[in-house]
Amino acid sequence: MLNMKQSDCRFGGVGFAAGEDLSLKAGCLVKLNSGGDLVLPSAASDITPYVVICGADTGYLCGAVPLTSSGNCRIKLSGTCEAGDLLVSKGDGRVEKGTELTAGLNIGTAEEAGVDGQLVLLRPVSVGSKGADGQDGADGADGAPGEPGTAGAAGAAGATGPAGADGDEGYIGAWQVLGSLWGSGQVLFFGTDGENVERWASAPVSLGVVRLMALVTEVVDPSAADVLYRLKLLAIAGVSNRSVTVPLLYVGNTGGGISLWSWIDAVPDGGHEGTYALQYNAFTGLCGGVGLRVATSAGTEVVCVSEVSV
């Protein structure tokens, strides 16, 4: 006997009105707005359960299919990928290869190699997503310098600040950076160069599209042939209201103090030609128009919030 309580449910393709112009968005991830219309995501953290198969202008019926691991689908790709790579939401309807620096929700695994702009074949998966980063512990909680990658013992709770403010750290080799390096306090930029290759650079003008801005906080074994640099992620282009704690040691031109909601940004470093460093009250709009604004400061640290410039 049929369960009549499920009589209005359906499987497969669905039709909703377009809440914005989706006429050229076939193959893009979408979600429902509060009015029940399909719209593109506004951030990489948005949940997007559908992919457009037949776009439409605002107010007209738009065709979509739900993401399900029982069937593969094609979604527009940003950057490149190989078969088996985890693909995550880029925040604009496209997917990109997931790395420890990407913040998007997991969408699926690539079933073929892909290039930028391709409708890449993927298999939707439900493997969860990265939770909020915890606060750093007291100094010494990490593994000993010179052994990057080895997790240190858990330490006591760090200074009070927004959740995850100090969590984004990692190591890169000096050979991975385009341009000159001089050590702790330098700001590096990550993006795509003129040959569509993702890389780090000492100056944003060396890249066509800048996605990340990070601070060099430690030079590991500078006497070694392969020098490692420890990076602290400061800002993600196009992502606002992301808090991060920055040691005042690396901020120049602080003078008599730092004011609430003033700017801290990367500007050309006068002492090291072609490189960038953090300067107080000097917003330039680098890194995709993202700068750091002071939320609170105490002692030797300042809590900043990334904001998109207008």
KEVO-952951 format. One record per residue (C-alpha): x, y, z. Coordinates in Angstrom, 3 decimals, m for minus. Layout:
+----------+----------+----------+
:       px :       py :       pz :
+----------+----------+----------+
:        X :        Y :        Z :
...
+----------+----------+----------+
//
This chain:
+----------+----------+----------+
:       px :       py :       pz :
+----------+----------+----------+
:    0.000 :    0.000 :    0.000 :
:    1.388 :    3.397 :   m0.978 :
:    2.505 :    5.788 :    1.752 :
:    0.401 :    8.828 :    0.851 :
:    2.466 :   11.113 :    3.090 :
:    5.197 :   10.970 :    0.396 :
:    2.835 :   11.556 :   m2.522 :
:    4.250 :   15.017 :   m3.378 :
:    7.959 :   14.019 :   m3.247 :
:    9.917 :   13.448 :   m6.460 :
:   13.294 :   12.143 :   m7.581 :
:   15.691 :   13.384 :  m10.244 :
:   15.530 :   16.749 :  m12.008 :
:   13.719 :   19.698 :  m10.422 :
:   12.456 :   23.051 :  m11.612 :
:   12.612 :   26.322 :   m9.679 :
:   12.377 :   29.962 :  m10.684 :
:   15.730 :   31.693 :  m11.170 :
:   16.360 :   34.230 :   m8.398 :
:   19.010 :   35.930 :  m10.570 :
:   20.227 :   35.708 :  m14.170 :
:   21.268 :   32.056 :  m14.577 :
:   20.867 :   31.937 :  m18.368 :
:   24.607 :   31.216 :  m18.893 :
:   25.194 :   29.215 :  m15.699 :
:   24.664 :   25.631 :  m16.901 :
:   27.039 :   23.401 :  m14.939 :
:   27.230 :   25.777 :  m11.936 :
:   26.368 :   24.975 :   m8.319 :
:   23.242 :   26.723 :   m6.950 :
:   21.163 :   26.909 :   m3.792 :
:   17.655 :   28.048 :   m2.811 :
:   17.199 :   31.561 :   m1.413 :
:   14.596 :   32.462 :    1.211 :
:   12.020 :   32.947 :   m1.555 :
:   12.505 :   29.418 :   m2.880 :
:   14.372 :   30.531 :   m6.043 :
:   17.681 :   29.206 :   m7.372 :
:   20.710 :   31.504 :   m6.917 :
:   24.500 :   31.155 :   m7.084 :
:   26.390 :   30.783 :   m3.776 :
:   27.755 :   33.959 :   m2.191 :
:   30.577 :   32.221 :   m0.299 :
:   32.599 :   29.003 :   m0.471 :
:   30.927 :   27.891 :    2.780 :
:   27.378 :   28.017 :    1.298 :
:   25.592 :   24.666 :    0.982 :
:   24.767 :   24.124 :   m2.725 :
:   22.690 :   20.951 :   m3.229 :
:   21.900 :   21.490 :   m6.946 :
:   23.713 :   21.940 :  m10.279 :
:   22.102 :   23.908 :  m13.152 :
:   21.307 :   21.852 :  m16.270 :
:   19.132 :   24.437 :  m18.061 :
:   19.670 :   28.092 :  m17.101 :
:   17.109 :   30.890 :  m17.280 :
:   16.827 :   34.635 :  m16.775 :
:   15.533 :   36.081 :  m13.491 :
:   11.993 :   34.940 :  m12.705 :
:   11.851 :   32.204 :  m15.359 :
:   11.822 :   28.450 :  m14.743 :
:   15.316 :   26.997 :  m14.343 :
:   16.172 :   23.273 :  m14.536 :
:   18.530 :   21.640 :  m12.037 :
:   19.489 :   18.228 :  m10.673 :
:   20.352 :   17.440 :   m7.043 :
:   23.867 :   16.276 :   m6.156 :
:   23.822 :   12.600 :   m5.250 :
:   26.597 :   10.010 :   m5.071 :
:   24.389 :    7.556 :   m6.965 :
:   25.115 :    9.470 :  m10.174 :
:   27.983 :   11.585 :  m11.483 :
:   27.587 :   15.083 :  m12.940 :
:   29.572 :   17.832 :  m14.653 :
:   30.401 :   21.130 :  m12.886 :
:   32.454 :   24.086 :  m14.145 :
:   36.084 :   23.906 :  m12.919 :
:   38.356 :   26.720 :  m11.747 :
:   42.052 :   25.886 :  m12.186 :
:   43.155 :   22.327 :  m12.929 :
:   42.702 :   18.882 :  m11.387 :
:   43.574 :   15.212 :  m11.844 :
:   41.303 :   12.182 :  m11.583 :
:   40.800 :   11.310 :   m7.906 :
:   41.339 :   14.882 :   m6.619 :
:   38.881 :   16.230 :   m4.034 :
:   36.922 :   19.137 :   m5.532 :
:   35.458 :   21.853 :   m3.286 :
:   33.163 :   24.832 :   m3.790 :
:   34.908 :   28.015 :   m4.957 :
:   31.980 :   30.165 :   m3.783 :
:   30.823 :   31.415 :   m7.218 :
:   29.181 :   28.281 :   m8.629 :
:   32.436 :   26.627 :   m9.740 :
:   34.579 :   23.955 :   m8.063 :
:   38.349 :   23.871 :   m7.543 :
:   40.939 :   21.375 :   m6.372 :
:   40.819 :   21.126 :   m2.568 :
:   44.010 :   21.870 :   m0.645 :
:   44.812 :   22.671 :    2.991 :
:   44.493 :   26.369 :    2.043 :
:   41.041 :   26.172 :    0.386 :
:   38.003 :   26.923 :    2.550 :
:   35.155 :   25.609 :    0.359 :
:   32.757 :   22.787 :    1.246 :
:   33.501 :   19.350 :   m0.240 :
:   31.513 :   18.641 :   m3.437 :
:   32.976 :   15.437 :   m4.910 :
:   35.946 :   13.608 :   m6.421 :
:   37.121 :   14.194 :   m9.985 :
:   36.606 :   11.258 :  m12.344 :
:   38.816 :   12.793 :  m15.036 :
:   41.603 :   15.342 :  m15.444 :
:   40.317 :   18.882 :  m15.951 :
:   41.466 :   22.338 :  m17.061 :
:   40.186 :   25.811 :  m16.198 :
:   36.649 :   26.446 :  m17.479 :
:   35.940 :   22.776 :  m18.254 :
:   32.706 :   21.078 :  m17.163 :
:   34.630 :   18.412 :  m15.263 :
:   33.064 :   15.029 :  m14.511 :
:   32.853 :   14.389 :  m10.765 :
:   31.206 :   12.009 :   m8.319 :
:   29.390 :   13.839 :   m5.482 :
:   30.470 :   12.602 :   m2.067 :
:   29.358 :   13.185 :    1.508 :
:   32.609 :   13.218 :    3.467 :
:   31.932 :   16.226 :    5.663 :
:   33.958 :   19.411 :    5.689 :
:   36.801 :   20.959 :    7.661 :
:   35.656 :   22.308 :   11.017 :
:   36.661 :   25.616 :   12.528 :
:   40.343 :   25.801 :   13.428 :
:   41.080 :   25.876 :   17.145 :
:   43.170 :   28.442 :   18.941 :
:   46.924 :   28.024 :   19.165 :
:   48.357 :   26.670 :   22.370 :
:   51.140 :   28.248 :   24.366 :
:   54.563 :   28.633 :   22.716 :
:   56.350 :   25.322 :   22.419 :
:   53.209 :   23.300 :   21.795 :
:   54.218 :   22.674 :   18.165 :
:   56.872 :   20.184 :   17.159 :
:   60.515 :   21.190 :   17.414 :
:   61.785 :   23.559 :   14.655 :
:   63.506 :   21.675 :   11.893 :
:   60.929 :   18.885 :   11.861 :
:   58.005 :   20.432 :    9.951 :
:   54.966 :   18.261 :    9.599 :
:   55.290 :   16.504 :   12.968 :
:   52.351 :   17.418 :   15.187 :
:   53.358 :   18.872 :   18.542 :
:   51.705 :   18.044 :   21.830 :
:   48.477 :   19.871 :   22.647 :
:   49.161 :   23.006 :   24.696 :
:   47.205 :   25.194 :   27.049 :
:   44.511 :   27.466 :   25.648 :
:   45.939 :   30.450 :   23.765 :
:   44.978 :   34.100 :   24.140 :
:   41.277 :   34.870 :   23.837 :
:   40.259 :   35.629 :   20.258 :
:   37.834 :   34.611 :   17.523 :
:   37.634 :   30.848 :   16.955 :
:   40.223 :   29.618 :   14.483 :
:   42.104 :   32.926 :   14.434 :
:   45.546 :   31.280 :   14.607 :
:   44.882 :   27.936 :   12.943 :
:   46.063 :   28.478 :    9.353 :
:   49.791 :   27.742 :    9.297 :
:   52.077 :   25.614 :    7.150 :
:   55.504 :   25.339 :    5.527 :
:   56.821 :   26.007 :    2.012 :
:   60.305 :   25.823 :    0.523 :
:   62.161 :   28.876 :   m0.717 :
:   62.337 :   27.223 :   m4.142 :
:   58.515 :   27.416 :   m4.374 :
:   58.456 :   31.240 :   m4.326 :
:   58.663 :   33.502 :   m7.379 :
:   60.770 :   36.553 :   m6.486 :
:   63.144 :   37.463 :   m3.681 :
:   62.881 :   36.250 :   m0.063 :
:   64.433 :   37.878 :    2.996 :
:   62.867 :   36.150 :    6.012 :
:   60.482 :   36.649 :    8.932 :
:   58.044 :   39.527 :    8.493 :
:   57.812 :   39.264 :    4.699 :
:   54.354 :   38.968 :    3.112 :
:   53.834 :   36.406 :    0.313 :
:   50.966 :   36.093 :   m2.175 :
:   49.437 :   32.942 :   m3.735 :
:   47.665 :   32.909 :   m7.073 :
:   47.841 :   32.074 :  m10.771 :
:   50.646 :   33.456 :  m12.951 :
:   50.537 :   34.360 :  m16.644 :
:   50.961 :   30.706 :  m17.613 :
:   47.984 :   29.650 :  m15.449 :
:   50.303 :   27.993 :  m12.886 :
:   49.416 :   28.324 :   m9.188 :
:   52.397 :   29.506 :   m7.113 :
:   53.636 :   31.744 :   m4.300 :
:   55.253 :   35.101 :   m5.112 :
:   56.965 :   37.888 :   m3.165 :
:   54.918 :   40.570 :   m4.979 :
:   51.257 :   40.499 :   m6.132 :
:   52.158 :   42.086 :   m9.498 :
:   53.910 :   38.811 :  m10.383 :
:   50.524 :   37.031 :  m10.455 :
:   47.494 :   37.433 :  m12.698 :
:   44.959 :   36.503 :   m9.997 :
:   45.887 :   36.726 :   m6.273 :
:   43.887 :   34.433 :   m3.952 :
:   45.795 :   34.359 :   m0.652 :
:   48.034 :   36.592 :    1.453 :
:   50.348 :   35.032 :    4.090 :
:   53.031 :   36.165 :    6.532 :
:   56.465 :   34.506 :    6.919 :
:   56.774 :   33.901 :   10.691 :
:   59.850 :   31.651 :   10.813 :
:   62.857 :   30.652 :    8.733 :
:   63.592 :   26.979 :    9.439 :
:   67.312 :   26.042 :    9.316 :
:   68.550 :   28.939 :    7.129 :
:   71.958 :   27.245 :    6.775 :
:   70.460 :   24.236 :    4.962 :
:   70.476 :   23.884 :    1.174 :
:   66.659 :   23.666 :    1.094 :
:   65.396 :   26.464 :    3.371 :
:   61.830 :   26.155 :    4.701 :
:   59.577 :   29.108 :    5.548 :
:   56.703 :   28.878 :    8.016 :
:   53.624 :   30.776 :    6.774 :
:   50.612 :   32.179 :    8.634 :
:   47.537 :   32.745 :    6.428 :
:   46.329 :   36.360 :    6.738 :
:   43.616 :   36.894 :    4.132 :
:   41.654 :   35.146 :    1.393 :
:   40.647 :   37.298 :   m1.576 :
:   36.898 :   37.844 :   m1.716 :
:   36.250 :   36.473 :    1.806 :
:   35.190 :   39.025 :    4.427 :
:   34.965 :   38.929 :    8.229 :
:   37.703 :   36.326 :    8.661 :
:   39.601 :   37.008 :   11.904 :
:   43.335 :   36.410 :   12.390 :
:   45.783 :   37.221 :   15.207 :
:   48.957 :   39.003 :   14.041 :
:   52.036 :   39.525 :   16.288 :
:   52.876 :   43.237 :   16.482 :
:   56.495 :   42.210 :   15.919 :
:   55.708 :   41.925 :   12.202 :
:   53.690 :   45.162 :   11.823 :
:   55.635 :   48.307 :   10.916 :
:   54.810 :   51.989 :   11.425 :
:   52.730 :   51.414 :   14.586 :
:   54.011 :   54.632 :   16.194 :
:   52.259 :   55.346 :   19.471 :
:   49.774 :   52.513 :   19.131 :
:   47.063 :   51.015 :   16.924 :
:   43.493 :   52.360 :   16.680 :
:   40.341 :   50.259 :   16.497 :
:   39.147 :   49.625 :   12.881 :
:   42.322 :   51.117 :   11.388 :
:   44.010 :   49.339 :    8.456 :
:   46.956 :   46.936 :    8.394 :
:   47.968 :   45.891 :    4.901 :
:   50.876 :   44.628 :    2.772 :
:   52.866 :   47.438 :    1.138 :
:   56.232 :   47.536 :   m0.668 :
:   59.042 :   47.106 :    1.851 :
:   61.561 :   49.916 :    1.453 :
:   64.442 :   47.896 :    2.865 :
:   64.002 :   44.930 :    0.534 :
:   63.414 :   45.780 :   m3.111 :
:   60.533 :   43.957 :   m4.829 :
:   59.102 :   42.519 :   m1.593 :
:   56.168 :   43.332 :    0.689 :
:   55.679 :   43.697 :    4.463 :
:   52.828 :   44.569 :    6.867 :
:   52.368 :   48.284 :    7.538 :
:   49.903 :   49.980 :    9.909 :
:   47.214 :   52.324 :    8.538 :
:   48.336 :   51.824 :    4.927 :
:   45.514 :   50.021 :    3.080 :
:   46.355 :   49.664 :   m0.635 :
:   43.686 :   47.242 :   m1.869 :
:   46.156 :   44.458 :   m2.742 :
:   45.241 :   40.758 :   m2.765 :
:   41.918 :   41.126 :   m4.566 :
:   40.832 :   44.171 :   m2.548 :
:   41.214 :   42.439 :    0.832 :
:   42.885 :   44.210 :    3.739 :
:   43.097 :   43.688 :    7.515 :
:   41.162 :   45.936 :    9.884 :
:   41.973 :   46.099 :   13.601 :
:   39.260 :   44.551 :   15.783 :
:   41.096 :   44.379 :   19.140 :
:   44.686 :   44.632 :   20.321 :
:   46.448 :   43.776 :   23.552 :
:   50.089 :   43.411 :   24.542 :
:   52.141 :   42.134 :   21.631 :
:   49.265 :   40.884 :   19.441 :
:   46.465 :   42.433 :   17.433 :
:   43.283 :   40.691 :   16.241 :
:   42.379 :   41.732 :   12.688 :
:   39.364 :   41.074 :   10.452 :
:   39.742 :   40.758 :    6.662 :
:   37.337 :   43.000 :    4.751 :
:   36.582 :   43.509 :    1.079 :
:   37.304 :   47.087 :    0.047 :
:   34.558 :   49.155 :   m1.640 :
+----------+----------+----------+
//
